[in-house]
């Protein structure tokens, strides 16, 4: 593989203009195509095999228009100056209803002046709108059109806001200034790392091209596949981070070779042969981790995983083709435009080498100290609070949160997440007053925590009934999920009771995630360790690397628990406390973390953490093969990679931390978790824990049974044969008499 990459890098360097023009045209064509043709996204959050999915499937059969989930929109009315039934206000509402009925695809509009449609204070009302035949992939556009039709009510001084009936996993997350902030912060880090503006711009330009290409592909895929709405933001986050980092690793090695007097074209060839191989393997681990999400039993996560991986593939491709093309075109001008007072990263990293030597002299103390520190960082994870997240945690003043608060005030907290109960009957009924229907209704009404049960609706076949149930609890309250369980536990002869809706969906997704998490973690760890085994032909190193990555995850989850579950700093990341909270709770209040977030975070973090492991192990392995002194090799490996890994980590942290500014809670949790994990991974783990364990393991690091060495294909990422010299031979496996 290293020979192939070396030849590829050399060809790209010699044909730099062609490669550069090709990438620019491809990126522009893909992005332009997605902009012109549109980037359809899917709001499909189905969970096959769950009771929620069964309820939603039954809702589509014979209950009339608009009962398909996503086919109902609610507009909340609020009259601050008096009751809605005032003659002038009521007429304005009636005018709004008439205009709503004229909106395309609207098949039913329920007046707020109905039983259950207006609050007891007569100032808050609900308009329920059912749609059919509309484009369900554009809920935001549909809601805006309906809200606009209610302008006659606004003209009468009535506040009209649209309630958000989607789940957090269903929300469209739009890009914003966070990407710009992340890129600017990354540029500053690169300027300090390299000391020259030209060198700093190479990774930035490469990453932007790769992100544009990846987003273009994802946008066009929406025309043939169900692309989750979160795919764009996740691809941008991951694509920017790995795109800049991969280019940074290549550029750093190239500049070191230039400083040693190696000609430009030869330097590019050697760089792609060695560091390019590490990039390919690092990208492979990220892809493995993301692809393993297909085992989670949650189609949205599975699709989100492999589609997000497109940005990683784009980052790897641009790193091994576009970066060498730019380096070939620039030549020694890569060091042009030096920034005054900045020396740049041309040194070998004597400070990190000194740290490596210091660790090598006292490995046991460093190991124990690192374990204690990491244990303290991970300890808060025991308080991690998983649960549903509703619009009550949205940005203060946003329309979804305003609607949520008005509904809770007028109709109770449970009205924000009504349960949809669908019961299959043993025989056909024609009347909602049938004894069987009445018995089911009474059983549901008698469940603890049920506040209200609407009049049952019988489907066209007479074999199913639908009940809308309002509980006493907000959707994010864990007691609401208990009500779901109790209703599902209703046992009547021949009757099957199913529960759907927002609360039920979130409860079922949590259960599915908890069931599948061990499988996903096991597969990711196993396949990643196998990839490292192929790369370094060292079983102990492969297993140790997987364990180290799991340790960094503990710190990430500890940070999430501290900020969100315990609430220490939730206000600092932009989470607004519920309205009416006292001053202390405004500063520190707990926020539940969606059940699917830890699994997604695990996959992303495990893959990204492996990047630094691959680059560090590559350097240590090369040093060990030169002189055979394990402790010295560890110190030299840390010295040669410490500066670049630190710079790469700072860039990742800057990019991910910038996304904390997003108003969406899910993006905030990812920003916090990713930023903390990368920071811990690149400092405590790669700077202290990994070197200490490698010193203690000694020759065991590179031990490989001869039978296994013969079985493994030669896929070394180190590229020794590209360097020449005595170490260009394939190293013999270390035997320990085993």
matplotlib code that plots the C-alpha trace (Angstrom):
import matplotlib.pyplot as plt

x = [0.0, 2.8, 4.4, 1.0, 0.5, 4.0, 3.5, 0.1, 1.5, 4.4, 2.0, -0.3, 2.7, 4.0, 0.5, -0.6, -2.6, -4.6, -5.4, -6.2, -8.5, -10.2, -11.0, -12.3, -14.5, -15.8, -16.5, -18.2, -20.3, -21.4, -22.3, -23.9, -25.9, -27.2, -28.1, -29.9, -31.6, -32.2, -31.1, -34.1, -34.0, -36.1, -38.0, -38.4, -37.7, -39.2, -38.1, -39.0, -40.3, -41.4, -44.8, -44.6, -44.1, -47.1, -49.3, -48.1, -48.7, -52.2, -52.9, -52.4, -55.2, -58.7, -58.7, -59.2, -56.9, -54.1, -53.6, -50.4, -47.7, -46.4, -49.7, -51.0, -49.9, -51.1, -51.3, -51.4, -53.5, -52.9, -54.9, -53.1, -55.8, -58.9, -60.8, -60.7, -64.5, -64.7, -66.8, -64.0, -61.3, -63.6, -64.4, -60.7, -60.0, -62.9, -61.3, -58.0, -59.7, -61.3, -57.9, -56.3, -58.9, -57.9, -54.3, -53.3, -53.3, -55.3, -58.1, -59.4, -59.2, -60.5, -61.7, -60.3, -63.9, -64.5, -64.4, -60.7, -59.7, -59.7, -58.2, -60.2, -58.9, -60.4, -57.1, -55.3, -56.6, -55.5, -56.1, -55.5, -54.8, -54.7, -52.9, -52.7, -50.7, -48.2, -44.5, -43.6, -39.9, -40.5, -42.3, -40.8, -42.1, -45.5, -45.7, -44.7, -47.4, -50.1, -48.8, -48.9, -52.6, -53.4, -52.5, -56.1, -55.9, -52.5, -54.1, -56.6, -53.8, -53.8, -50.4, -50.1, -47.3, -46.8, -46.3, -43.5, -44.8, -41.5, -39.1, -35.6, -34.2, -36.6, -35.5, -33.8, -30.5, -29.4, -25.8, -24.8, -21.9, -20.3, -18.6, -17.0, -15.9, -14.4, -12.5, -11.1, -10.0, -8.3, -6.5, -5.1, -3.9, -2.2, -0.5, 1.0, 1.9, 3.6, 4.6, 3.7, 0.4, 0.8, 1.4, -1.6, -3.9, -3.2, -5.1, -7.9, -8.3, -8.1, -10.7, -13.1, -12.9, -13.5, -16.4, -18.0, -17.6, -19.0, -22.0, -22.7, -22.7, -25.0, -27.3, -27.7, -28.1, -31.3, -32.9, -32.5, -32.2, -33.7, -31.0, -31.5, -31.8, -28.8, -26.5, -25.4, -24.4, -22.7, -20.8, -19.7, -18.5, -16.6, -15.4, -13.9, -12.1, -10.6, -10.0, -7.8, -6.1, -5.2, -3.7, -1.9, -0.2, 1.0, 2.1, 4.1, 6.1, 6.7, 8.1, 10.4, 11.7, 12.3, 14.2, 16.4, 17.3, 15.1, 14.0, 10.4, 9.0, 10.8, 9.6, 6.0, 6.4, 7.8, 5.2, 2.2, 3.9, 4.3, 1.9, -0.6, -0.8, -1.5, -4.2, -5.9, -5.8, -7.1, -9.9, -10.7, -11.2, -13.6, -15.5, -15.7, -17.0, -19.6, -20.7, -21.2, -24.2, -26.2, -26.3, -28.1, -31.5, -32.4, -32.6, -32.0, -28.7, -27.6, -28.1, -26.7, -23.5, -22.6, -23.7, -21.6, -18.7, -18.9, -17.2, -14.4, -13.9, -13.7, -11.2, -8.9, -9.1, -8.3, -5.4, -3.7, -4.3, -5.1, -2.5, 0.4, -0.8, -0.7, 2.7, 4.1, 2.8, 4.0, 7.5, 9.6, 7.0, 5.0, 7.1, 6.4, 4.7, 6.2, 4.4, 6.7, 7.7, 6.4, 9.0, 6.6, 6.7, 9.8, 11.5, 11.6, 9.7, 12.4, 9.8, 7.7, 10.8, 11.8, 8.4, 8.7, 12.1, 10.6, 7.7, 10.1, 12.1, 9.1, 6.4, 4.7, 4.1, 2.9, 0.6, -1.0, -1.3, -2.9, -5.4, -6.4, -6.9, -8.9, -10.9, -11.8, -12.8, -14.9, -16.6, -19.5, -20.5, -22.2, -24.7, -25.4, -29.1, -30.6, -34.1, -36.4, -35.8, -38.8, -39.2, -39.3, -35.5, -35.4, -33.9, -35.8, -38.0, -38.0, -41.3, -41.4, -40.6, -43.1, -45.8, -44.7, -45.1, -48.4, -49.8, -48.5, -50.1, -53.4, -53.9, -51.3, -47.7, -48.9, -50.7, -47.3, -46.9, -50.2, -50.1, -51.7, -53.4, -54.5, -56.3, -56.9, -60.3, -61.4, -64.5, -65.8, -67.6, -69.5, -70.1, -67.6, -70.2, -69.8, -69.3, -65.8, -64.8, -66.1, -64.3, -61.0, -61.5, -62.3, -59.2, -57.0, -58.7, -58.0, -54.2, -52.4, -51.1, -53.7, -55.4, -57.7, -58.9, -60.4, -63.5, -62.4, -62.4, -63.2, -61.4, -63.1, -62.8, -64.3, -61.4, -59.3, -59.9, -57.8, -57.6, -55.7, -54.5, -53.1, -51.0, -50.2, -46.5, -44.4, -42.9, -39.4, -40.7, -39.7, -43.1, -44.7, -42.8, -44.2, -47.7, -46.9, -45.8, -48.9, -51.2, -49.4, -49.9, -53.7, -55.0, -58.5, -59.7, -58.8, -57.7, -54.1, -53.2, -50.4, -49.1, -47.5, -46.7, -43.6, -43.3, -43.7, -41.2, -38.6, -39.1, -38.9, -35.8, -34.1, -34.9, -33.6, -30.4, -29.7, -30.3, -28.0, -25.2, -23.1, -23.2, -22.2, -19.4, -18.1, -18.1, -16.4, -13.6, -13.0, -12.8, -10.7, -8.3, -8.2, -7.4, -4.6, -3.3, -3.1, -1.3, 1.3, 1.4, 1.3, -1.6, -0.8, -0.6, -3.9, -5.7, -4.1, -5.1, -8.7, -8.7, -7.1, -9.9, -12.5, -10.9, -11.1, -14.8, -15.2, -13.9, -16.3, -19.3, -18.1, -18.1, -21.6, -22.9, -21.3, -22.6, -26.0, -27.1, -25.7, -26.2, -22.8, -22.5, -25.6, -26.4, -22.9, -23.4, -26.6, -29.3, -32.2, -33.9, -37.7, -39.7, -40.3, -37.2, -35.5, -32.1, -30.0, -31.8, -31.3, -27.6, -27.5, -30.2, -30.1, -31.0, -31.7, -29.5, -31.3, -30.8, -29.3, -26.7, -24.2, -24.1, -23.5, -21.0, -19.2, -18.9, -17.6, -15.2, -13.7, -12.9, -11.4, -9.4, -7.8, -6.4, -3.9, -3.1, -2.2, 0.1, 1.8, 2.3, 3.7, 6.4, 7.2, 7.4, 9.7, 12.0, 12.0, 13.0, 15.9, 17.6, 15.6, 15.5, 11.8, 12.0, 14.0, 11.6, 8.7, 10.4, 11.4, 7.9, 6.3, 8.8, 8.3, 4.5, 3.6, 3.6, 1.6, -0.9, -1.4, -2.0, -4.4, -6.2, -6.5, -8.0, -10.5, -11.4, -11.9, -14.1, -16.2, -16.4, -17.7, -20.7, -21.7, -23.2, -25.8, -29.3, -30.1, -29.4, -28.3, -25.6, -24.5, -24.1, -22.0, -19.9, -19.1, -18.5, -16.3, -14.3, -13.6, -12.7, -10.3, -8.6, -8.2, -7.1, -4.4, -2.9, -3.4, -3.8, -1.3, 1.1, 1.2, -0.9, 0.1, 3.8, 3.9, 2.1, 4.4, 7.5, 6.2, 5.3, 8.7, 9.2, 5.7, 4.5, 5.8, 5.5, 3.7, 3.6, 5.3, 2.2, 0.1, 2.8, 2.7, -1.1, -1.4, -1.1, 1.7, -0.4, 2.2, 1.4, 4.9, 6.4, 10.0, 10.7, 10.1, 12.8, 15.6, 18.4, 18.9, 15.5, 13.8, 13.5, 10.2, 10.9, 10.9, 8.3, 9.5, 9.6, 9.3, 9.4, 5.6]
y = [0.0, 2.4, 2.0, 2.7, 5.8, 7.0, 6.6, 8.3, 11.2, 11.6, 11.7, 14.2, 16.5, 16.4, 17.1, 19.6, 21.9, 19.1, 17.6, 21.0, 21.9, 18.5, 18.8, 22.4, 21.4, 18.3, 20.2, 23.0, 20.6, 18.6, 21.6, 23.4, 20.3, 19.9, 23.6, 23.7, 20.3, 20.6, 18.4, 16.4, 15.1, 12.5, 12.8, 9.0, 8.1, 4.6, 2.0, -1.4, -4.1, -1.7, -1.1, 2.5, 1.5, -0.9, 1.9, 4.3, 1.7, 1.1, 4.9, 5.0, 2.4, 3.8, 6.5, 9.3, 12.0, 13.5, 10.6, 9.7, 10.9, 14.1, 15.0, 17.1, 20.6, 22.6, 26.4, 27.9, 31.0, 33.4, 36.6, 38.6, 41.3, 39.2, 36.0, 34.5, 34.2, 38.0, 38.8, 40.7, 38.2, 35.2, 36.6, 37.1, 33.5, 32.3, 34.3, 32.6, 29.2, 29.9, 30.8, 27.7, 25.5, 27.0, 26.0, 23.2, 19.7, 20.7, 18.3, 19.2, 22.2, 21.8, 25.1, 26.1, 26.8, 23.1, 20.9, 20.5, 23.2, 26.2, 26.6, 27.3, 30.8, 31.3, 33.0, 30.1, 28.0, 25.2, 24.9, 21.3, 21.1, 17.7, 17.4, 14.8, 14.5, 17.1, 16.9, 15.4, 16.0, 19.7, 20.2, 23.6, 25.0, 23.4, 24.9, 28.3, 28.3, 27.4, 30.0, 32.6, 31.8, 32.6, 36.3, 37.5, 36.4, 38.2, 41.4, 41.3, 41.2, 37.5, 35.7, 32.7, 30.2, 26.8, 23.9, 21.5, 17.9, 16.4, 14.5, 15.8, 13.2, 14.6, 18.2, 19.9, 21.4, 24.2, 25.3, 28.7, 30.8, 28.0, 26.6, 30.0, 30.3, 26.8, 27.5, 30.8, 29.2, 26.3, 28.9, 30.6, 27.3, 26.4, 29.8, 29.3, 25.7, 26.5, 30.1, 30.8, 31.8, 29.7, 26.5, 27.3, 27.8, 24.4, 22.3, 24.9, 24.9, 21.1, 20.7, 23.1, 21.3, 17.9, 19.2, 20.8, 17.6, 15.5, 17.8, 17.8, 14.0, 13.8, 16.4, 14.6, 11.2, 12.7, 12.2, 8.4, 7.6, 8.7, 11.1, 12.2, 15.9, 15.7, 14.4, 17.8, 19.2, 15.9, 15.7, 19.3, 18.8, 15.6, 16.6, 19.9, 18.2, 15.2, 17.1, 19.8, 17.2, 14.8, 17.6, 18.8, 15.5, 15.3, 18.9, 18.6, 15.6, 17.3, 20.4, 18.3, 16.5, 19.8, 21.1, 18.0, 18.9, 16.4, 17.6, 18.7, 15.9, 13.2, 14.8, 14.7, 11.0, 10.0, 12.0, 10.4, 6.9, 7.2, 9.7, 9.1, 5.4, 6.5, 8.8, 5.9, 3.6, 6.4, 7.2, 3.5, 3.3, 6.2, 4.6, 1.3, 3.0, 5.0, 2.0, -0.1, 2.1, 0.0, -2.6, -0.3, -1.3, 2.4, 3.1, 6.8, 6.2, 3.5, 5.8, 8.8, 6.8, 5.7, 8.9, 11.0, 8.7, 10.2, 13.3, 11.1, 9.4, 12.8, 14.0, 10.9, 11.3, 15.0, 14.3, 11.8, 13.6, 17.3, 17.9, 16.5, 18.4, 21.7, 20.8, 20.1, 23.4, 25.4, 23.8, 25.7, 28.5, 26.5, 28.3, 31.7, 34.6, 34.0, 35.5, 37.8, 36.5, 32.9, 30.3, 27.6, 23.9, 22.9, 21.7, 18.1, 18.7, 18.7, 19.6, 16.6, 14.4, 15.6, 14.7, 11.2, 10.7, 11.9, 9.4, 6.6, 7.1, 6.8, 4.8, 3.3, 6.7, 8.3, 5.3, 5.5, 9.3, 9.2, 6.5, 8.6, 11.7, 9.9, 8.2, 11.6, 12.9, 9.9, 9.6, 12.0, 9.6, 7.6, 10.4, 10.5, 11.1, 9.7, 10.6, 12.3, 15.9, 18.2, 21.7, 23.0, 22.9, 24.8, 28.3, 30.9, 32.9, 30.4, 29.6, 25.9, 26.7, 29.5, 27.1, 24.5, 26.9, 28.2, 24.7, 23.7, 26.7, 26.3, 22.5, 21.0, 19.7, 16.4, 18.2, 18.8, 15.1, 13.4, 9.6, 7.9, 4.7, 2.3, -0.9, -3.8, -5.3, -9.0, -8.3, -5.6, -2.6, 0.2, 2.7, 4.4, 3.7, -0.1, -1.9, -3.1, 0.4, 1.8, -0.9, -0.1, 3.7, 3.1, 0.9, 3.6, 6.3, 4.4, 4.2, 6.3, 9.5, 9.8, 13.2, 13.1, 10.6, 12.0, 10.5, 7.3, 7.1, 3.8, 3.0, 2.2, -1.6, -1.4, -3.5, -0.8, 2.3, 5.3, 7.3, 10.5, 10.4, 13.4, 12.5, 14.5, 14.8, 16.6, 14.6, 14.8, 13.5, 9.9, 9.3, 9.8, 6.8, 4.8, 5.7, 4.3, 1.0, 0.8, 1.4, -1.2, -3.6, -3.4, -6.9, -7.5, -10.6, -10.4, -6.7, -5.7, -2.2, -0.2, 3.2, 5.7, 9.3, 11.4, 10.0, 6.4, 6.8, 8.2, 5.5, 2.7, 4.3, 4.4, 0.7, -0.3, 1.7, 0.1, -3.4, -2.9, -0.7, -3.7, -5.2, -2.0, -1.3, -4.9, -4.8, -1.4, -2.4, -5.7, -4.4, -1.4, -3.6, -5.9, -3.0, -1.9, -5.5, -5.4, -2.0, -2.8, -6.6, -6.3, -7.9, -6.3, -2.8, -3.3, -4.4, -1.7, 1.0, -0.1, 0.0, 3.5, 4.8, 3.5, 5.3, 8.6, 8.0, 7.8, 11.3, 12.5, 11.0, 12.4, 15.9, 15.4, 14.3, 17.2, 19.8, 18.4, 15.8, 17.5, 20.9, 22.5, 24.8, 24.1, 27.8, 28.5, 26.3, 28.2, 26.0, 28.1, 27.0, 26.6, 29.8, 30.9, 29.1, 30.7, 32.4, 29.4, 26.9, 29.4, 29.0, 25.3, 23.0, 19.4, 18.6, 15.0, 13.5, 11.7, 8.0, 7.7, 10.4, 8.3, 5.6, 8.0, 9.9, 6.6, 5.8, 9.2, 9.5, 6.0, 6.6, 10.1, 9.0, 6.2, 8.8, 10.0, 6.5, 5.5, 8.5, 8.1, 4.3, 4.8, 7.1, 4.8, 1.8, 3.5, 4.6, 1.1, -0.5, 1.9, 1.0, -1.6, 0.4, 0.5, 3.2, 5.4, 4.7, 5.8, 9.1, 9.7, 8.9, 11.2, 13.9, 13.7, 13.6, 15.6, 19.0, 18.0, 15.9, 18.8, 21.2, 18.7, 18.3, 22.0, 22.3, 19.5, 21.1, 24.5, 23.1, 21.1, 23.8, 26.2, 24.0, 24.5, 27.8, 26.0, 26.4, 22.7, 20.7, 17.7, 19.6, 21.2, 17.7, 16.6, 19.7, 19.3, 15.6, 15.7, 18.7, 17.3, 13.8, 15.0, 17.3, 14.5, 12.1, 14.2, 15.3, 12.9, 9.7, 10.2, 12.3, 10.2, 7.0, 5.5, 6.2, 4.8, 1.6, 1.1, 1.6, -1.0, -3.5, -3.3, -5.8, -7.1, -4.1, -5.5, -9.2, -11.2, -15.0, -16.2, -18.1, -14.9, -12.9, -15.3, -15.0, -11.3, -9.4, -6.8, -3.5, -1.6, 2.1, 3.1, 3.2, 2.2, 1.0, 4.5, 5.9, 3.7, 2.7, -0.4, -0.2, -0.5, -4.2, -5.6, -6.0, -9.5, -10.2, -10.1, -13.6, -14.1, -17.8, -18.1]
z = [0.0, 0.8, -2.6, -4.3, -2.2, -2.9, -6.6, -6.3, -4.3, -6.7, -9.7, -8.1, -7.2, -10.9, -12.2, -9.6, -11.8, -13.3, -9.8, -8.4, -11.3, -11.1, -7.4, -7.7, -10.7, -8.9, -5.6, -7.5, -9.6, -6.6, -4.5, -7.4, -8.3, -4.8, -4.7, -8.1, -7.7, -4.0, -1.1, 0.0, 3.5, 5.3, 8.5, 8.8, 12.4, 12.2, 14.7, 13.1, 15.4, 18.2, 19.6, 18.5, 14.9, 15.1, 16.4, 13.7, 11.0, 12.2, 12.3, 8.5, 7.9, 7.7, 10.4, 7.9, 6.5, 8.5, 10.9, 9.4, 11.8, 10.5, 8.9, 11.8, 12.6, 15.6, 15.8, 19.3, 19.8, 22.7, 23.5, 26.2, 26.2, 26.7, 25.9, 22.5, 22.5, 22.3, 19.2, 17.4, 18.2, 17.4, 14.0, 13.3, 14.3, 12.0, 9.1, 9.8, 9.8, 6.4, 5.0, 6.5, 4.8, 1.5, 1.9, -0.5, 0.9, 4.0, 4.5, 8.0, 10.3, 13.8, 15.4, 18.8, 19.8, 20.4, 23.5, 24.5, 22.0, 24.3, 27.8, 30.9, 31.0, 27.4, 26.3, 24.9, 22.0, 19.7, 16.0, 14.7, 11.0, 9.2, 5.8, 3.2, 0.0, 1.1, 0.9, 4.3, 3.7, 4.1, 7.4, 8.1, 4.8, 5.3, 8.8, 7.6, 5.0, 7.5, 10.0, 7.3, 6.6, 10.2, 9.7, 10.2, 13.8, 14.2, 12.8, 15.7, 18.3, 18.8, 19.1, 16.7, 17.1, 15.5, 17.8, 16.9, 16.7, 15.7, 17.9, 18.5, 16.1, 13.4, 13.6, 10.7, 11.8, 9.6, 9.2, 10.6, 11.8, 13.9, 10.8, 10.1, 13.8, 13.7, 10.5, 11.8, 15.0, 13.1, 10.9, 13.9, 15.3, 12.0, 11.8, 15.3, 14.4, 11.1, 11.4, 7.8, 6.2, 3.1, 5.0, 7.3, 4.3, 2.7, 5.3, 5.4, 1.6, 1.4, 4.2, 2.5, -0.8, 0.9, 2.9, -0.1, -2.1, 0.7, 1.3, -2.5, -2.6, 0.5, -1.0, -4.3, -2.5, -1.0, -4.4, -4.3, -0.6, 2.7, 4.0, 7.7, 8.4, 10.7, 8.0, 6.8, 10.2, 11.2, 8.0, 8.4, 11.9, 11.2, 7.8, 8.9, 11.8, 10.0, 6.8, 8.5, 10.7, 7.9, 5.8, 8.8, 9.4, 5.8, 5.7, 8.9, 7.6, 4.2, 5.9, 8.1, 5.0, 3.2, 6.2, 6.0, 2.4, 0.6, -2.9, -3.2, -5.4, -3.4, -0.2, -1.4, -2.5, 0.9, 2.8, 1.0, 1.3, 5.0, 6.6, 3.7, 4.8, 8.4, 7.0, 5.1, 8.2, 10.5, 8.1, 7.9, 11.7, 11.6, 8.8, 10.7, 13.8, 11.9, 9.8, 12.9, 13.8, 11.4, 14.1, 16.5, 15.2, 14.5, 10.8, 11.2, 13.1, 10.6, 7.7, 9.5, 10.3, 6.8, 5.1, 7.6, 6.6, 3.1, 4.6, 6.0, 2.6, 1.0, 3.6, 3.0, -0.8, -0.8, 1.7, -0.5, -3.8, -3.4, -0.6, -2.6, -5.7, -3.7, -2.2, -5.6, -7.0, -4.0, -3.7, -1.2, -1.3, 1.2, 3.8, 2.3, 4.1, 7.5, 10.4, 12.6, 16.0, 15.2, 14.7, 13.3, 13.5, 11.8, 14.9, 16.0, 19.1, 21.8, 24.5, 23.7, 23.4, 26.8, 28.1, 26.5, 28.2, 31.6, 31.2, 30.2, 33.4, 35.8, 33.9, 37.0, 38.6, 35.3, 34.7, 38.2, 38.1, 34.7, 35.8, 38.8, 36.8, 34.1, 36.8, 38.3, 34.9, 34.1, 37.6, 36.8, 34.0, 36.7, 37.0, 33.2, 32.8, 29.6, 28.7, 26.2, 25.4, 24.6, 23.4, 26.9, 26.7, 23.5, 23.0, 25.1, 22.8, 19.9, 18.4, 19.4, 23.0, 23.1, 21.8, 24.3, 27.2, 26.1, 25.7, 29.1, 30.7, 29.0, 28.8, 31.1, 30.5, 29.0, 26.2, 24.6, 24.0, 23.7, 23.4, 20.4, 21.6, 18.9, 19.9, 17.7, 18.4, 18.4, 16.2, 14.0, 15.6, 14.0, 16.8, 19.2, 21.9, 21.4, 24.8, 23.7, 22.7, 26.0, 28.0, 26.3, 26.9, 30.6, 31.0, 29.5, 31.6, 34.8, 34.2, 36.8, 35.2, 32.5, 32.6, 29.7, 27.0, 23.8, 22.2, 20.4, 16.7, 14.8, 11.6, 8.4, 8.9, 12.4, 13.7, 15.3, 17.5, 18.1, 21.3, 21.9, 25.5, 27.5, 30.6, 33.7, 32.7, 30.2, 27.4, 29.0, 32.3, 32.8, 34.4, 31.0, 29.7, 32.7, 31.6, 28.2, 29.7, 31.9, 28.9, 26.9, 29.8, 29.5, 29.0, 27.6, 25.8, 22.1, 22.4, 21.5, 22.7, 21.1, 22.0, 19.6, 19.5, 20.6, 24.1, 23.1, 20.2, 22.5, 25.1, 22.5, 20.9, 24.3, 24.9, 21.5, 22.0, 25.4, 24.0, 21.0, 22.6, 23.8, 20.3, 18.6, 21.0, 20.7, 16.9, 16.7, 19.2, 17.5, 14.0, 14.9, 16.8, 13.8, 11.5, 13.8, 13.8, 10.1, 10.2, 12.9, 13.1, 16.9, 18.8, 22.1, 20.6, 18.8, 21.9, 24.0, 21.5, 21.6, 25.4, 25.5, 23.2, 25.5, 28.4, 26.5, 26.0, 29.8, 30.1, 27.4, 29.1, 32.4, 30.9, 29.4, 32.8, 34.6, 32.2, 31.3, 33.8, 36.9, 35.4, 36.3, 33.3, 31.3, 31.2, 29.9, 26.8, 26.1, 27.6, 28.9, 32.1, 32.1, 32.4, 36.0, 37.4, 40.4, 39.9, 41.1, 38.7, 35.9, 36.3, 37.1, 35.8, 34.5, 30.9, 29.8, 27.0, 24.2, 24.4, 20.9, 21.5, 23.5, 20.9, 18.1, 20.2, 20.9, 17.2, 16.2, 19.2, 18.9, 15.2, 15.8, 18.8, 16.8, 14.4, 17.0, 18.1, 14.5, 14.1, 17.4, 17.0, 13.5, 14.8, 17.7, 15.5, 13.0, 15.8, 17.3, 14.0, 13.7, 17.0, 18.9, 22.2, 23.3, 25.9, 23.6, 20.7, 22.8, 23.7, 20.1, 18.8, 21.2, 20.4, 16.7, 16.8, 20.0, 18.4, 15.4, 17.4, 19.8, 16.9, 15.3, 18.6, 19.2, 15.7, 16.5, 19.8, 18.2, 15.5, 17.8, 20.5, 17.9, 17.4, 21.1, 20.0, 18.0, 19.5, 19.1, 22.3, 20.4, 18.6, 21.9, 23.5, 20.5, 20.7, 24.4, 24.2, 21.2, 22.3, 25.8, 24.6, 21.9, 24.4, 27.0, 24.3, 22.9, 26.3, 29.2, 27.1, 24.2, 26.3, 29.5, 29.6, 26.2, 26.5, 30.1, 29.1, 26.1, 28.2, 30.7, 28.0, 26.4, 23.6, 24.1, 22.2, 18.9, 19.7, 17.0, 16.7, 13.6, 12.5, 12.8, 11.0, 8.1, 7.9, 8.0, 4.7, 4.4, 4.9, 6.9, 7.2, 8.0, 4.5, 5.5, 2.0, 0.8, 3.1, 2.0, 4.3, 6.4, 8.0, 4.6, 5.2, 6.4, 10.2, 11.6, 14.2, 17.8, 19.3, 23.1, 23.2, 23.1]

ax = plt.figure().add_subplot(projection="3d")
ax.plot(x, y, z, "-o")
ax.set_aspect("equal")
plt.show()
